[in-house]
């Protein structure tokens, strides 16, 4: 195998974790000091970062915002059951290869006219390189596209826990060596090292081989104070009092043994619902049933809440009620509701 691309060295783009935290906040992503520091270390050390935690707490959004504040292009591999190398790494552009062969046909006929036997002609063809298996005919999928990119990118491998373990093995070469091997061509080494972020909703345990190659951070539900700050940044049109009430309601619901606890993205949706209802004269306390449309996604959870009364303000002893682990909850593919409509003129939807 030959190496057909050369690697360039990254230079740190942010002075420290605090600088990265401030940059993320400038794009309305509220990260605490620990998270910002781990992300900064991953970029400086050129190590992939594995973010694990419940769906909807901002793992995917972190990768998107990191690409935005760093000026890098985002390349996203959305994982799912049945994902294979042809969708993740590369495949050959057979239509272009066939067209190339058709264009060479007349030229090949002229060259073979000098040979007396079919065996001689066949032996001559075997020594020729017609360029069919070269980079020009590769259809690069996300992993190879990140390696071949001339400009720095952020590679997001989203919901890696949705794939089979065999797919994790395909990722190891990219994560450990920043390279992709194409048997017919050779080894492509990263032209610029991508910043790699993997996300997992904890629906299954990832292999030790994959985890060993990554820095790790568990991103859980934020504290009430931080969640109010997040909702305020993503939905600035909502009054702070309404935000506080919605966050408190979501915090109470998370203490119950729900099939799926409300995520931060769903709390943002609920806050926007509260703002719409407030414009019609309805208070948050009078609209809890409508807020459940954003906060509760299973009828069994709605029935459970109704059975317990689901007070908007939870008593202290309710917080001791255990709830299932994230791994026992069904996966959630919500990734882009974090893009709000307000804040610093971003106009997100």
N, C-alpha and C positions, 0 to 999 in steps of 0.2 A: 504493500500500500504506500502511496505517496501522499504527502501533505500538500493540498492544492490551494490552501489559503494561509495567510499569515496573520498573526495575532497582534493587536495593538494594546498597549497598556492604558488602563483607565487612570485618571487622576481624580482625587477626591473633589466632589462638587459642593459639598457642604462642610463647613468648618468643624461642626460637632453635632451632637444630637439636638441641642437646643436650637441651632440654626435650621435644622431640618424640621423640627417641630413648628417653628415660627413660619416656615415656608408652607407647610401643610395647612396651618391655620389660616394663612392668607388665601387659601383656596377652600376654606370652610370645612376642612377635615380636622376635627379636634382630637389630637393624639396626646396621651399623657407622656411624661418624661421617659419612662421605661421603654415604651413602644418606640418612640422616636429614636432613642439611643440604639436599640437593637436594629432598627432599620438602617440607621447610619452605619453601624458596624458591618452589616451585611454588604453595604455598598463599598465600604473601604476595603474590606477583606476579600471582596469578590466571592462571597459565599451565598448560595441560595438561601432564602428565608422561607420556612414553613410556618404558616399561620393556621392554627387550629382553633376551633371554637364553634359555638352555635351559629346557625345561618342568620344572616341579616344584621350582624354586629359591625360590619365595615371592613371585612377582610379584602373583598374584591375592590371595594372603593378605595382602599389604601393604595393598591397597585395603580389604579387609574389616576389618583391624585399625585402619586409619586412621579408618574410619567409626565403629568402636566407641569409640576413645579420644576422638574429637572430638564424640561424641553426635549425629552426622549419620546420616540414613537412607542406606542403600546402594541405588542403582539400578544394575542390571547388564544390559548388553547383551552376550549371548554370541554372538560372531560365528561364522559358518559359511558354507560355500559356498552361494550362492544367496540369501543375505540381501538383502532389498530394502527400499525405503522404507516399505512398509506394515507391516513387522515392526520396523523400527528407529525410524521417525519417528512416523507416525500413520496412521489410516484412518478413514473415516466410518462411523458406526454406522447402517447402512442400515435395520435393523429399527426403531430408534427414530424415524428420519426417516419411515418409512412409517406408523407409528402416529400421528405428528404430523400427517401429511397427512390421514389418515382422520378425525382429530378435527376438522380444519378444513373438511372437505368440506361439511357442512351450512351452515356460516357462509359459505363461498365461494358456495354456491348462492344464498343470500339476496342477497348483494351483486351477483351477476351478473344477477339477475332484472330489474334496472333498465335493462339495456342491450338495445337493439333488435337488434343484429347480433352475429354471432360475432366479427367483426373488432374491434368496439369492446370486447367482453368480453375478448378476447385481449390487446388493448393495455392494458387496465386491469390485468390480471393481471401483465403484464410490469413494471409499475411498483411492484408490491407486494413487500415483503420478508417472507417467511413464516418467517424464522429457521431455515431448514433447514441453512444452512451457517454455523454459529456454533460457538463453543467448547463449547456444551452438547451438541452432537452429534459432537464429536471423540472418538475412541477413542485416547488418547495412548499411544504406545509409549515405550520407555525414553528416547530422546533428547528427545522433546517433554515427557515427564513430568518430566525433570530441569529443563527450562526453566520449566515451569509451577508447579513446587513452591513453595509458600509458605514452606516450611522448608528450611534449607540441606541439601544432599545431597552424597554422593560418587558421581559417575558413573563406573562401571567399564565400559570398552569392552574386553572380554576377547578375546584372540587375534585381534586385528584383521588379522593376516596371513593368516587363513583366508578372508577375503572377497576379492571381485574388486576391481580398482582403481576401478571405477565407484562402489563403496560408499564408498571413501575420499573421493570428491568430495562425497558427501552429508554427511560429517562436518565438512567444512571450515567451513561457516557456524557450526556449533555451537562448534567449537574456536576460531575466530578472533573471532567476534562475540558469542558467547553468545546466539544467537538462532536461531529456526526460522521459516521463511516458509511459510505455508499460502496458496496462491494464492487460494482462495475467500474467505479471511478477512483476512489481513494478516500482519504480522510480529510474532511473539511474542518479546519480549526477556526475558532471565532475570529472574525476580522476586527470586531470590537466586542469586548466582553459584555454580554447582556446582564442587566440586573434581573435576577430570577426570583419571583415570588410564587410559592405554591400555597393553595388554600385547601382546607379540609373541614368538613362539617362534622367530623367525628362519627360518621356512619359506620366505619370499620377501622380496625387498627392498621396503620401503614407499616410497611416492612422496616426492619432495623437497618437494612442496607440503604434505603432512601433517607431515613431520618439521620443516619450517620453523616451524610453529605450536606446536611443543612443546619443552619442556625434555626432555633425553634422559639416560638412565642405563642402562648395561649391567649387568645383575645376573647374575653368573656363579656357578659353584660356589664355596662358601665355603672358606676355609682350614681345615685339620684342626682347629685350635684353636676357630675359630668354629663349625664344624659340630658339634663335641662339645658346645659350649654350647647350640646350637639343639636338638640331640637331647635333651640333658638337660632343657631347658625343656619340650619337647613330650612327652617320655616319661619323667617323673621316676621312674617305677617301675623303670626299668632301672638296674642297678648301673653306676657310672662306669667300671669296668674293662671291662665288656661293651660299653659305648658306645664306648670307645676302640678296641676290637678291631673293631667293626663299621665305624666310621669309617675305620680304616686299611684294611680290606678294600675298602671302596667307593673309597677313594683309589687303591688299586692297580688296580681294575677300570677306572677312568677313564683310566688310562694305556694301556689296550689299545684297538685299533681296533674297538671294538664298534659295532654298528648303533645302539644306544641306550645311553648311559652312565647309571649310576644317578643319579637325582636326589636332592635332599635329602629330599623327602617319602618316597621309597622307602627311604632310609637309616633314617628314623624307623620305618617299618614293619619293617625288618629288625631294628632294635634291640628292638622289642616282641616279635618272634619269638624273639630270643635270650633275652629275659626269661622267656617262656613255657617254652622248652626248658630253661632253667637251673632252673626249678622242678621239672623232672622228673629233674634230675641230669646233664643234658648240657651240656658246656661249649661256648663259642662256637667254639673251634677244631675240635671234633668235629661241628659243625652247619653247616659252610659250605655243604654241598649244599642244606640247607633254607633257608638265608639267600638263596640264589640265586633262590628263588621270589619274593622281594621285589625283589631287585636286578637280575635279568636277565629281560627280557620277550620275548626272541626265541630260538628254538632254535639259530639260527646263532651267537648270542653264547655260549650255553651250550657248544656244541661247541668254539668258539674257546677259551674258558676252560679246558675240559678238556684241550685239546690243549697248552696252555701250562702246565698244572699249577695255575695260579691260586693261588700260595702266599698264605696269609693275611697274611704279612709280606713286602712287595715289596722286592726288592733295589734299591739306588739307581739302577743303570743301566737298570732297566725304565722309569723315569720319563721317559726320553728317547724312548720309542716314540711316534711320532705317532699321532693319532687323527683321524677325520673331523671336519669342522666341524659346528656345530649345524645349519646350513642344509641339510646333506646327510642329516640324520636325520629320520625321520618325526615328524610332530607328535604331541603328547601332550596330551590334554584333562584330565589329572588336575589338579584345582584345590583340592579340599577335604580332602585327606588331612592337610593341615597341622593341622587342628583336632584336637588331642590330647585325651586323657581326663584329663590331670592338670594340676597347676600352678595355684596360687592359687585353687582352688575354682571353676575355670571349667567343669569337667565336660564338655569337648568330646568329640565323637565323630566 
